[in-house]
Amino acid sequence: MLVHGTGGNADSLFSGFVPHFSGDRTVIRPNFSGSGRTTDEGNALTVEMVVEQLAAVAREAVDGPVDLLGFSLGASVATAVAATHPELVRRLVLVGGWVHSAGARDQFHFSTLAKLFAGERDLFKRFVQLTAYSPAAVDGAGHEGLADYLRQDQWPPLGMGRQIDLCGRVDNRALLADVIAPTLVIGLSEDQMVPVDGSRQLHAGIAGSQLIELPGQGHMDWVATPAHIMELTRAFINGK
């Protein structure tokens, strides 16, 4: 079960994963409210609400526990699922995640993101590009690539504002001790959006977890070339 992050969706983030797992596994890719083709009343999201939605999806889709991978906000929600519904999670993989948003830096970051989202779209997209990718990846896009990104109208989705708001209210500190599933934490060393210290805090708080830090990786760099994280995930869920 693969859980995407803020502003993403199951297809854009995980399409490269599916062919490598679907041959011998059922692959479940839910969308957060506000992403993909989801429809609801548009109310504010809570971690508890999304946790119960994901738990319902897991129960409906398969008979037995899932191997659960969450990225970014998806990692925060996946952590809460594992803590509150341990019977549903066999193994847990957390990529670019964090424990809580109470610190000054995170509050400043997510409130800035929210203000930009509610304001000028061009500035929002510029800020996201600079924080979501490593400097090398932004340079690698080139002048034309960056200009093309700004011209595209498909992103961000309208529902992203609710997800940004949820990011600013994440607090799993009281739940970490309740995570009993074997856990792999993957930190991204060049992450400017969710600093790698968030992954280190997850590792410190989840008993018996493993931590792997990927050098040179920004928050979203791996999405273009997911092979390494895919290989780490497969090895871990196969018990290697």
C-alpha positions in Angstrom: 0.0 0.0 0.0 1.6 3.2 -1.2 0.6 6.6 0.3 1.5 9.8 -1.5 2.4 13.2 -0.1 1.0 16.8 -0.3 -0.1 17.9 -3.7 0.7 14.5 -5.3 -1.5 11.7 -6.3 -1.3 7.9 -6.6 -0.6 8.0 -10.3 1.9 10.8 -10.5 4.0 9.6 -7.6 3.9 5.8 -7.8 3.3 4.8 -11.4 7.0 3.8 -11.7 6.6 1.5 -8.7 3.6 -0.6 -9.8 5.3 -2.7 -12.6 8.0 -3.9 -10.2 5.5 -5.1 -7.5 2.3 -6.0 -9.3 3.6 -9.3 -10.6 3.6 -11.0 -7.2 1.7 -8.5 -5.0 -1.5 -6.6 -4.8 -0.6 -2.9 -5.1 -3.0 -0.4 -3.4 -2.6 3.3 -4.2 -5.2 5.5 -2.3 -5.5 9.2 -2.9 -5.8 11.8 -0.1 -8.9 13.9 -0.1 -8.2 16.7 -2.6 -6.0 14.5 -4.9 -6.8 12.5 -8.0 -10.5 12.0 -8.6 -11.5 12.1 -4.9 -14.7 14.0 -4.1 -15.9 15.0 -0.6 -17.4 17.9 1.2 -14.1 19.8 1.2 -13.8 20.1 5.0 -10.5 20.4 6.9 -8.5 17.2 7.0 -7.3 15.6 10.2 -4.7 12.9 10.7 -7.4 10.8 12.5 -9.8 11.1 9.5 -7.2 10.2 6.9 -5.9 7.3 9.1 -9.4 5.8 9.2 -9.9 6.3 5.5 -6.6 4.4 4.8 -7.5 1.7 7.3 -10.9 1.2 5.5 -9.1 0.9 2.2 -6.7 -1.7 3.5 -9.5 -3.8 5.0 -11.5 -3.6 1.8 -8.7 -4.3 -0.6 -6.9 -7.3 0.9 -7.4 -10.0 3.5 -4.6 -9.5 6.0 -2.0 -6.9 6.9 -0.3 -4.7 4.3 3.3 -3.6 3.7 2.8 0.1 4.0 5.0 2.8 2.4 4.3 6.5 3.0 6.1 9.5 1.5 6.2 12.9 3.1 2.7 13.6 4.5 2.0 10.1 3.6 4.7 8.9 5.9 3.2 10.9 8.8 -0.2 9.3 8.2 1.3 5.8 7.6 3.1 6.2 11.0 -0.3 6.9 12.7 -1.9 4.0 10.9 0.8 1.6 12.1 0.5 2.9 15.6 -3.3 2.9 15.9 -4.1 -0.2 13.7 -1.1 -2.5 14.3 -3.1 -5.5 13.0 -3.2 -3.9 9.5 0.5 -3.3 9.0 3.1 -6.0 8.5 6.0 -3.8 7.5 6.4 -0.1 7.4 8.5 2.1 5.1 8.7 5.9 5.7 10.3 8.1 3.0 11.0 11.8 3.7 8.8 11.8 6.7 8.7 13.7 10.0 7.3 13.4 13.5 5.6 16.7 14.3 5.2 20.2 12.9 5.3 22.1 16.2 8.8 23.6 15.7 9.3 27.2 14.6 10.9 26.3 11.3 8.1 23.9 10.3 5.3 26.3 11.3 7.1 29.1 9.4 7.5 26.8 6.3 4.0 25.5 6.2 2.3 28.8 6.9 4.4 30.4 4.1 3.4 27.6 1.8 -0.2 28.1 2.6 0.0 31.9 2.1 1.6 31.4 -1.3 -0.9 28.7 -2.3 -3.8 31.1 -1.5 -2.1 34.0 -3.3 -0.1 34.1 -6.6 0.2 30.7 -8.3 3.5 31.6 -10.0 5.2 32.4 -6.7 3.9 29.3 -5.1 5.3 27.1 -7.9 8.6 28.8 -7.7 8.9 28.3 -4.0 7.9 24.6 -4.2 10.4 23.9 -7.0 13.2 25.5 -4.9 12.3 23.5 -1.7 11.2 20.2 -3.2 14.3 19.5 -5.2 18.0 19.6 -4.5 20.0 22.4 -6.0 21.5 20.0 -8.5 18.1 18.8 -9.6 16.8 22.3 -10.1 19.9 23.2 -12.1 19.5 20.0 -14.1 16.0 21.0 -15.2 17.6 23.9 -17.1 16.1 27.2 -18.1 13.6 25.8 -20.5 12.6 23.0 -18.2 11.8 25.4 -15.4 10.0 27.8 -17.7 7.9 24.8 -19.0 7.1 23.8 -15.4 5.7 27.3 -14.7 3.6 27.2 -17.8 1.8 24.0 -16.9 -1.7 24.4 -15.6 -2.4 20.9 -14.3 -0.6 21.5 -11.0 -1.2 22.4 -8.2 -4.6 20.7 -7.6 -7.2 22.8 -5.8 -7.4 20.4 -2.9 -3.7 20.9 -2.0 -4.5 23.7 0.3 -6.3 21.3 2.7 -3.3 19.0 2.7 -0.8 21.9 3.4 -3.0 22.8 6.4 -2.8 19.2 7.6 1.0 19.3 7.3 1.1 22.1 9.8 -0.9 20.1 12.4 1.0 16.8 12.3 2.0 15.6 15.7 2.8 11.9 16.1 5.1 12.2 19.1 2.7 10.3 21.4 2.3 7.5 18.8 5.8 6.4 17.9 6.2 4.0 20.9 3.0 2.2 19.6 4.5 1.3 16.2 5.4 -2.4 16.5 5.7 -3.2 12.8 9.3 -3.6 11.5 10.1 -0.2 10.1 12.5 1.2 7.5 13.1 4.9 7.6 14.6 6.5 4.5 15.9 10.0 4.9 16.8 12.4 2.1 20.0 14.3 2.9 19.5 17.3 0.7 15.8 17.7 1.7 14.9 21.4 2.0 11.1 20.8 2.4 11.2 18.1 5.1 14.7 18.2 6.6 16.4 14.9 7.1 16.3 15.4 10.9 12.6 14.4 10.7 13.7 10.9 9.5 16.3 10.7 12.3 13.6 11.5 14.9 11.3 8.8 13.4 14.2 6.3 13.7 14.9 7.4 17.2 11.3 7.1 18.3 10.4 3.8 16.6 11.9 0.9 18.5 14.0 -1.4 16.3 13.7 0.7 13.2 16.3 0.9 10.5 17.5 4.3 9.1 19.0 4.8 5.6 20.0 8.3 4.5 20.4 8.8 0.8 23.1 11.4 0.0 22.4 14.2 -2.5 18.7 13.6 -2.5 16.1 16.4 -2.3 12.5 15.8 -1.2 11.3 14.9 -4.7 14.5 14.0 -6.5 13.9 10.3 -6.2 10.5 10.4 -8.0 12.2 10.7 -11.4 14.5 7.8 -10.7 12.7 5.6 -8.1 14.8 2.5 -8.7 17.0 2.8 -5.5 14.1 3.4 -3.1 12.1 0.7 -4.9 15.0 -1.8 -4.4 15.4 -0.8 -0.7 11.7 -1.3 -0.2 11.5 -4.7 -1.9 14.5 -6.0 0.0 13.0 -4.8 3.3 9.5 -6.1 2.8 11.0 -9.5 1.7 12.8 -9.6 4.9 16.4 -9.2 3.6 
